[in-house]
Amino acid sequence: MSERLNDHIQLLYRVQERLTNAQPQAGGLISDEILHQLAQVIDLLQEHSDSAYARGGDWLVHIFTHVPQLTPAIDRDLLWFFGGECLHFLTDEEISLFQQLDELEEENRQRGAVFDRQVAKQLLQAGGSGFNA
């Protein structure tokens, strides 16, 4: 499993934990079905299933359009990761940031250098455009 895929699966686990912990206080807002679908997305990604990305994107779009109260629990990186319709929920600035991150990651991959996406993201957000890992 690639490091990038593993990082995003870990983000999904954190979303799952946040939603599970908030479920008792959410007054039915977080249904068992929402949690079940998220668990399926995680399983499909771990199995490298072709349908994982479509299912993940569909799940996120459903959350953002039908249960927007839950969106603070969703890491914005996941919208970029799943792409497609999810990109409509990102700002232009976020899209630019994620494009820069992808370019930096590719440059580092070509050089055989280690790349820490979270550190690079923090540096870019702080205005450090000259980042090279």
C-alpha positions as a Markdown table, in Angstrom:
| # | Residue | x | y | z |
|---|---|---|---|---|
| 1 | Met | 0.0 | 0.0 | 0.0 |
| 2 | Ser | 1.4 | 3.4 | -0.9 |
| 3 | Glu | 2.2 | 5.9 | 1.8 |
| 4 | Arg | -0.2 | 8.4 | 0.4 |
| 5 | Leu | -3.1 | 5.8 | 0.3 |
| 6 | Asn | -2.2 | 4.8 | 3.9 |
| 7 | Asp | -2.2 | 8.4 | 5.0 |
| 8 | His | -5.7 | 8.9 | 3.6 |
| 9 | Ile | -7.0 | 5.7 | 5.1 |
| 10 | Gln | -5.7 | 7.0 | 8.5 |
| 11 | Leu | -7.6 | 10.3 | 7.8 |
| 12 | Leu | -10.8 | 8.2 | 7.2 |
| 13 | Tyr | -10.2 | 6.3 | 10.4 |
| 14 | Arg | -10.0 | 9.7 | 12.3 |
| 15 | Val | -13.3 | 10.8 | 10.7 |
| 16 | Gln | -14.8 | 7.5 | 11.7 |
| 17 | Glu | -13.6 | 8.0 | 15.3 |
| 18 | Arg | -15.0 | 11.5 | 15.4 |
| 19 | Leu | -18.4 | 10.5 | 14.1 |
| 20 | Thr | -18.6 | 7.4 | 16.3 |
| 21 | Asn | -17.7 | 9.5 | 19.4 |
| 22 | Ala | -20.2 | 12.2 | 18.4 |
| 23 | Gln | -23.1 | 9.8 | 17.5 |
| 24 | Pro | -24.6 | 9.6 | 21.0 |
| 25 | Gln | -24.9 | 13.4 | 21.3 |
| 26 | Ala | -25.9 | 14.0 | 17.7 |
| 27 | Gly | -29.6 | 13.3 | 18.1 |
| 28 | Gly | -29.8 | 10.8 | 15.2 |
| 29 | Leu | -27.9 | 13.0 | 12.8 |
| 30 | Ile | -25.1 | 10.4 | 12.5 |
| 31 | Ser | -26.9 | 7.2 | 11.5 |
| 32 | Asp | -25.5 | 3.7 | 11.7 |
| 33 | Glu | -25.8 | 3.6 | 7.9 |
| 34 | Ile | -23.4 | 6.6 | 7.5 |
| 35 | Leu | -20.9 | 4.8 | 9.7 |
| 36 | His | -21.4 | 1.6 | 7.9 |
| 37 | Gln | -20.8 | 3.2 | 4.5 |
| 38 | Leu | -17.6 | 4.8 | 5.8 |
| 39 | Ala | -16.4 | 1.5 | 7.1 |
| 40 | Gln | -17.1 | 0.0 | 3.6 |
| 41 | Val | -15.1 | 2.8 | 1.9 |
| 42 | Ile | -12.1 | 2.1 | 4.3 |
| 43 | Asp | -12.3 | -1.7 | 3.6 |
| 44 | Leu | -12.5 | -1.2 | -0.2 |
| 45 | Leu | -9.5 | 1.1 | -0.1 |
| 46 | Gln | -7.5 | -1.4 | 1.9 |
| 47 | Glu | -8.5 | -4.1 | -0.6 |
| 48 | His | -7.4 | -1.9 | -3.5 |
| 49 | Ser | -10.9 | -2.2 | -5.0 |
| 50 | Asp | -11.6 | -0.2 | -8.1 |
| 51 | Ser | -14.9 | 0.9 | -6.7 |
| 52 | Ala | -13.3 | 2.4 | -3.5 |
| 53 | Tyr | -12.8 | 5.9 | -5.0 |
| 54 | Ala | -16.3 | 6.2 | -6.5 |
| 55 | Arg | -17.9 | 4.9 | -3.2 |
| 56 | Gly | -15.7 | 7.3 | -1.1 |
| 57 | Gly | -16.6 | 10.2 | -3.3 |
| 58 | Asp | -20.3 | 9.4 | -3.2 |
| 59 | Trp | -20.2 | 9.1 | 0.6 |
| 60 | Leu | -18.5 | 12.5 | 0.9 |
| 61 | Val | -20.9 | 14.2 | -1.5 |
| 62 | His | -23.8 | 12.7 | 0.4 |
| 63 | Ile | -22.4 | 14.1 | 3.7 |
| 64 | Phe | -21.8 | 17.6 | 2.2 |
| 65 | Thr | -25.2 | 17.8 | 0.5 |
| 66 | His | -27.5 | 16.0 | 2.9 |
| 67 | Val | -25.9 | 16.2 | 6.3 |
| 68 | Pro | -23.8 | 19.4 | 6.1 |
| 69 | Gln | -23.6 | 19.6 | 9.9 |
| 70 | Leu | -21.1 | 16.8 | 9.8 |
| 71 | Thr | -18.7 | 18.5 | 7.4 |
| 72 | Pro | -16.4 | 19.9 | 10.2 |
| 73 | Ala | -15.6 | 16.3 | 11.0 |
| 74 | Ile | -14.2 | 15.7 | 7.5 |
| 75 | Asp | -10.6 | 16.5 | 6.7 |
| 76 | Arg | -10.5 | 18.7 | 3.6 |
| 77 | Asp | -7.6 | 16.5 | 2.2 |
| 78 | Leu | -10.2 | 13.7 | 1.6 |
| 79 | Leu | -12.1 | 15.9 | -0.8 |
| 80 | Trp | -9.0 | 16.3 | -2.9 |
| 81 | Phe | -8.1 | 12.6 | -2.6 |
| 82 | Phe | -11.4 | 11.4 | -3.8 |
| 83 | Gly | -11.7 | 14.2 | -6.5 |
| 84 | Gly | -14.6 | 14.3 | -8.9 |
| 85 | Glu | -17.7 | 15.9 | -7.5 |
| 86 | Cys | -15.9 | 16.4 | -4.1 |
| 87 | Leu | -13.8 | 19.1 | -5.7 |
| 88 | His | -16.9 | 21.4 | -5.8 |
| 89 | Phe | -16.7 | 21.7 | -2.0 |
| 90 | Leu | -13.1 | 23.0 | -2.0 |
| 91 | Thr | -12.3 | 26.7 | -2.3 |
| 92 | Asp | -10.0 | 27.9 | -5.1 |
| 93 | Glu | -7.3 | 28.5 | -2.5 |
| 94 | Glu | -7.5 | 24.9 | -1.3 |
| 95 | Ile | -7.4 | 23.5 | -4.8 |
| 96 | Ser | -4.3 | 25.6 | -5.5 |
| 97 | Leu | -2.7 | 24.3 | -2.2 |
| 98 | Phe | -3.4 | 20.7 | -3.1 |
| 99 | Gln | -2.1 | 21.1 | -6.6 |
| 100 | Gln | 1.2 | 22.6 | -5.2 |
| 101 | Leu | 1.4 | 19.7 | -2.8 |
| 102 | Asp | 1.0 | 17.1 | -5.6 |
| 103 | Glu | 3.7 | 18.9 | -7.7 |
| 104 | Leu | 6.1 | 18.9 | -4.7 |
| 105 | Glu | 5.4 | 15.3 | -4.0 |
| 106 | Glu | 6.1 | 14.3 | -7.6 |
| 107 | Glu | 9.3 | 16.4 | -7.7 |
| 108 | Asn | 10.5 | 14.6 | -4.5 |
| 109 | Arg | 9.5 | 11.2 | -5.8 |
| 110 | Gln | 11.5 | 11.8 | -9.0 |
| 111 | Arg | 14.5 | 12.7 | -7.0 |
| 112 | Gly | 14.0 | 9.8 | -4.7 |
| 113 | Ala | 13.6 | 12.1 | -1.7 |
| 114 | Val | 11.4 | 11.5 | 1.3 |
| 115 | Phe | 8.2 | 13.7 | 1.2 |
| 116 | Asp | 6.1 | 14.5 | 4.3 |
| 117 | Arg | 2.8 | 15.8 | 2.9 |
| 118 | Gln | 1.6 | 17.2 | 6.2 |
| 119 | Val | 4.9 | 19.1 | 6.8 |
| 120 | Ala | 4.8 | 20.4 | 3.2 |
| 121 | Lys | 1.2 | 21.5 | 3.7 |
| 122 | Gln | 2.0 | 23.4 | 6.8 |
| 123 | Leu | 4.9 | 25.2 | 5.2 |
| 124 | Leu | 2.9 | 26.1 | 2.1 |
| 125 | Gln | 0.0 | 27.4 | 4.3 |
| 126 | Ala | 2.6 | 29.5 | 6.3 |
| 127 | Gly | 3.9 | 31.0 | 3.0 |
| 128 | Gly | 7.0 | 28.8 | 2.5 |
| 129 | Ser | 6.7 | 28.3 | -1.2 |
| 130 | Gly | 10.3 | 27.2 | -1.6 |
| 131 | Phe | 9.8 | 23.9 | 0.3 |
| 132 | Asn | 12.0 | 20.9 | -0.8 |
| 133 | Ala | 11.9 | 17.8 | 1.4 |
